[in-house]
Structures are given as structure tokens and as C-alpha cells.
Amino acid sequence: MDRRRIGELLLDAGAVAAADIDQALAYQRETPVLFGQALLRLGAVAEERLLAALSAQLGLPVLPPAALPREEALYAAAPAALGLPLRWLSEKGAVLWWCAPGDAGFTALTGEAVAALPAAGAAAADLVVLARNPLDPGLLERLGGAWSGETRLVLGPNRLLESALARLQSAGARTRESALTDVERLREMAEEAPVIDFVNAVFEDALRDGASDIHIEPFEHEFQVRFRVDGVLRQVQTQPKSRFDAVASRIKLVSAMDIAERRLPQDGRQTVRFAGQDIDLRVSSLPGAWGESLVLRLLRKRQELPSLDGLGLAGPQRRVFDRIIREPNGVILVTGPTGSGKSTTLYRALELINDGQRKIITIEDPVEYDMDGVTQVQARADIGYDFARGLRAILRQDPDVIMIGEIRDTETARIAIQSALTGHLVFSTLHTNTALGAIERLTDLGVEPFLVSASLRGLIAQRLLRRLCFECAVPAPADEVATADRLIAAARERGVLWPDDAFDSPANWRVARGCDACRGQGYTGRIAVYEAAAVDGGVKEAIAHAAGQEAILDAARKAGYLSMLEDGLLKARTGVTSVAEVMRVLGGGADEIEAPAALQAARGRG
């Protein structure tokens, strides 16, 4: 392999002139094509010379023209066996077939040899791949997951590749034609009244129970339906496996997914109406050993936004929150996993500062709440309208405040930081375990520490805990109270500066029991626990000097920073949740207390 750039190789070989290189680079800036393709389109190089240079650079052989398979069936055989859609291969500009191991001519295996491959195993053949971009990461990753044998990448003239792609597309048309009857059968099953009634009943039950997600999971002889309520999955019912295909097809039909595709993961979204409610439905399918696992997220279009007090944002965390959201500029980040309430916190922040004197624009995926006086933009990754692209457009709208649904990549992070440095107040979310962990995450994304220090104004992290059922919760036993006291004492030893009024009221440690009101769970509803840190003083200085996490934590502690675990212990002390629930969600001592044991003990005492 020659590690020089392809332009350098061609230039050294006298195949192109320096002016051709410059022209091709200019063409590339206007049209997203490979550099070699740009040279070809400009007529700057003969294709044979380009292939020779690419072969030297990449260490890949050039396919002999006679080796290209001519039968359409051969282009469909390998993809069908590997579960690769012909349409996807066509979009990737790739064709593939099997040849005998080590065959220098790459001659396609046919007939009985192909039929014998499943029994003979991967060692019986090599997979030949001819592609417009043979080093496409998406192509290579997909092939690596589908084929465990030898994969041989080859180069070839465009005319050969286009001929092969035409045969591939023809084979795909025939495959779709033959599959039509199966599609029609699935569609008929999905439109049967009992299936429609069953799916509608599942949706209505989920909405009645306040479920955020529905899980439909097939197994060998049955499939189960589970709801995620208050962050915890519980089984609702099981059904015979014979009904699964019809139910899955109905859900796919409702969510605008391809009902015929059962070998590849799919995502679907649709606004539907159930039980008088408009629901934003997000569906994910994942092929498994016994069929497709379906997960449905339910987002209510119109729902009351919980108050910050109702969420549990109080004390020093609330004071930090109220201060940082009123900064004139800078970045404020809310961190936590999916479903932890980050969006709710951000929406409440925007409501508090939406005084009509500032232009507020959001870019989200999805838009979860409709807000008066706020311009809300829906990101559309499927058409290339991602957060980074949307953010660039927003900056041309003269905003004062910007809310970004999530910082996922380096480009979005850099634009957000630059926006803050040019006078905008930027709210966003980030996936980290702690509030202070967002600092390291930003630097991992390529943002220099001095820019992080200059732009960050505040960090918030949160999780959701289940609230104890007020109908049946009972006082905690002595051993559990002792455990809680040890955890608080350990926090003091770590240098935690508890709020002055944290222990003014008597402790009210309680545990779950279970009753009819909470459906035997012992909990109903949720409350958030928070970390909040203003990025100023010692914290800002520690970031600017690229100090480690311990130094940043020490600086935050001196300013009264509490971890989510410590906030959770304070909330458990008031009786709003249990220590077992705090440990379940946050850890940090879970070995000292067993949630199921506590629950059972409480039920036994009742």
C-alpha cells in the first residue's frame, strides 16, 4: 500500500497536471464525490490510470472484466443469504457474490456450490465486493456483521460497476414482485378487526396506566406485552405466538413502516389518536431469534408540564438553577439518560425567561411540548436536517436564546460554544452520568478547555425516582434507618456541605408496601433528584487550567454542590421516596440495602 494521497500518486506518475488537481478539489467542494470521481467527471485522467493508482494506494486488486457475473440471480443470491436488502446495496453502489477461496479470477460460484454454502460454512467461499467506494465504513460494518468469512474488496471500471448495478436492480424488482403476495397477506392480517381491536386496547391500557413505552417481545411459543411505568417495566399480558405477525404488521402499518421488511431494524413515527388523545408514536423494531422486538414510545401531544416544585427542584439546586438561567449569555447544559426529564426542565427554564422581550428558538427531535411565544423547529435527520445544520440556520434568525435538543457531535458542540461566546444564551442536553461529567464530555468532543471555561454558565444533572404511594407506605425498619444514617455520615466525610436547614425537621424514613391504589407496586408517580453547579469562581478556574475531575469537584463542593445521591437521600429522609429506590436508580451503596427485600419486608409487616 502506498500511503500518499491519490492526487500525489497521479501527479508523480504524470497522469494528471497540477491544475487538474486544483480543479478537482474545487469541484469536490461543490459536489460531494470521491476525489477520483471528480477527476473522471472533469475528464482529467484516464480511468485505467486512476484504477492503477487506487490499486497501489489501497492495496486492492482490479477486477478482470471477464469475472463480472452475468446472471441476475447471482447478484441476489449472496444478499439474500446474508440478509442484506438489494435496495440498500444499490444505494451504496455495491454488488457482491461468492467465489472459490483464493480464486485470483474472482469467478462467481453458481448452482450447487452456492446452495451448499450454508452447510459448508464461511471457509468454503470468499465474498467478493465491487463498490463505488469500497472503504465506505457503513458498507464494511454491515458486511462484517453479516459475513464471518473472507471478504475481498475489488476495484473495477465504472462501466462494469454500472452494468452490475443494473442487474442488481433488475433482480431487486423481481424479488419485490415475488414478495408481493406475502405483503398482501400481512396487510390483510393487519386490517382484521380482532387485530385492530387488540392493538387499540394495548394503546388505551398504556395511556390509562401512564406508560411511557410499550414493549412487545416475541419468544418461541408466545409473545409478551410490557409497559414502562414510572421508569420500571412490568408485564401486562402474554399472547400465543400465532398472533404475533398480525399484531406486528398492524403496529408497523400504523407507524408508517415497511411491513414486508422483517430482517432489518426499522424506525417509524406517526401522530395517531387513541382514547381521545393525540399521541406522537415512535416505533423501533429489532429482529431477534424469535421475531421482531417492538418498542413503542408514547409522547402525548398535549399534556400539562410539571412544575419545578412538583419535580423536586428545591433548596440549593433551585437557587443555582434560578441564577444561571438568567445569565445574559453562555451555555447551560442539562445531563442525564433518555427519559430522565431533561426536556421538561429545559421547557420550564424557557418559560421562566420568556418575557416577550427576547427571541427564543428551539431545535428538537421531537418537539415534545408546544410553547407559546417560542419558535420551535423539528430536526429531520432523515433528510439531512440535523442539529448542526438547523443551528446554523437559527443563528441567521437573530435569536437571543437558543435551545438545542441534544449535543451529539463535535460540530454541534462547537457551534453552540461559539454562539454563546457571541452573546447568545444556549440551553442544551448532553448524555453524561453527572453534571460535572459534561465538562469532560465537551473536551472529548474537541472543545478546548479555555473555550469551555469561557462559555459554560451552569450544569444540571437529573434522574427520576419513584414516589412512595402515600396510601400504603410504612415507616422504615430500624436496620434500614441505620443504613440511611451511615450513608449521610459517609457523605459528611466526603466533604459534603449540607444545606443549613437540611436536618431541621425530624427524619421520616419510609418504605414501600403495596396496595390497590398503586397496583401493588408501592410507588406511584415520580420525583426528580438533581445536581446543579454554577460555572464560576473556582470551577471556572479549574476548567480553564484543564484540572482533573477531582479538582473540579473540590471547587464545586466549596460552593455547596450536592450530588444526585445526596439530594436523593435528603428526599428519602422526608418520606417522599425510599432509600431502596434511591439506591436502585443511583447506586452508591446498593450493596447495603436490597430493594426487593425491603419491599417484601414491608408487605409482610402490613
HELIX and SHEET records of a PDB file:
HELIX    1   1 ILE A    6  ASP A   12  1                                   7    
HELIX    2   2 ALA A   18  GLU A   30  1                                  13    
HELIX    3   3 PHE A   35  ARG A   41  1                                   7    
HELIX    4   4 GLU A   47  LEU A   58  1                                  12    
HELIX    5   5 PRO A   65  ALA A   67  5                                   3    
HELIX    6   6 GLU A   72  LEU A   82  1                                  11    
HELIX    7   7 LEU A   86  LYS A   92  1                                   7    
HELIX    8   8 GLY A  111  ALA A  115  1                                   5    
HELIX    9   9 LEU A  117  ALA A  120  1                                   4    
HELIX   10  10 ALA A  122  ALA A  124  5                                   3    
HELIX   11  11 PRO A  137  ALA A  146  1                                  10    
HELIX   12  12 ASN A  158  SER A  178  1                                  21    
HELIX   13  13 LEU A  180  ALA A  190  1                                  11    
HELIX   14  14 ALA A  193  ARG A  208  1                                  16    
HELIX   15  15 LYS A  241  ARG A  243  5                                   3    
HELIX   16  16 PHE A  244  VAL A  254  1                                  11    
HELIX   17  17 LEU A  308  LEU A  311  1                                   4    
HELIX   18  18 GLY A  315  ILE A  324  1                                  10    
HELIX   19  19 LYS A  342  ILE A  353  1                                  12    
HELIX   20  20 ALA A  381  ILE A  383  5                                   3    
HELIX   21  21 PHE A  387  ILE A  394  1                                   8    
HELIX   22  22 LEU A  395  GLN A  397  5                                   3    
HELIX   23  23 THR A  410  LEU A  421  1                                  12    
HELIX   24  24 GLY A  437  ASP A  444  1                                   8    
HELIX   25  25 PRO A  449  SER A  455  1                                   7    
HELIX   26  26 ALA A  478  GLU A  493  1                                  16    
HELIX   27  27 GLY A  537  ALA A  544  1                                   8    
HELIX   28  28 GLN A  549  LYS A  558  1                                  10    
HELIX   29  29 MET A  564  ARG A  573  1                                  10    
HELIX   30  30 VAL A  579  LEU A  586  1                                   8    
HELIX   31  31 ALA A  590  GLU A  592  5                                   3    
HELIX   32  32 ALA A  595  ARG A  605  1                                  11    
SHEET    1   A 3 ALA A  94  CYS A  99  0                                        
SHEET    2   A 3 ASP A 126  ALA A 131 -1                                        
SHEET    3   A 3 GLU A 150  VAL A 154  1                                        
SHEET    1   B 6 VAL A 232  PRO A 240  0                                        
SHEET    2   B 6 GLU A 222  VAL A 229 -1                                        
SHEET    3   B 6 ASP A 213  PRO A 218 -1                                        
SHEET    4   B 6 GLY A 291  ARG A 300 -1                                        
SHEET    5   B 6 GLN A 277  GLY A 288 -1                                        
SHEET    6   B 6 GLN A 266  PHE A 274 -1                                        
SHEET    1   C 7 THR A 375  GLN A 378  0                                        
SHEET    2   C 7 ILE A 360  GLU A 364  1                                        
SHEET    3   C 7 VAL A 401  ILE A 404  1                                        
SHEET    4   C 7 LEU A 425  LEU A 430  1                                        
SHEET    5   C 7 GLY A 330  THR A 335  1                                        
SHEET    6   C 7 LEU A 456  LEU A 468  1                                        
SHEET    7   C 7 TYR A 523  ALA A 534 -1                                        
SHEET    1   D 2 VAL A 474  PRO A 475  0                                        
SHEET    2   D 2 ARG A 510  VAL A 511 -1                                        
END                                                                             
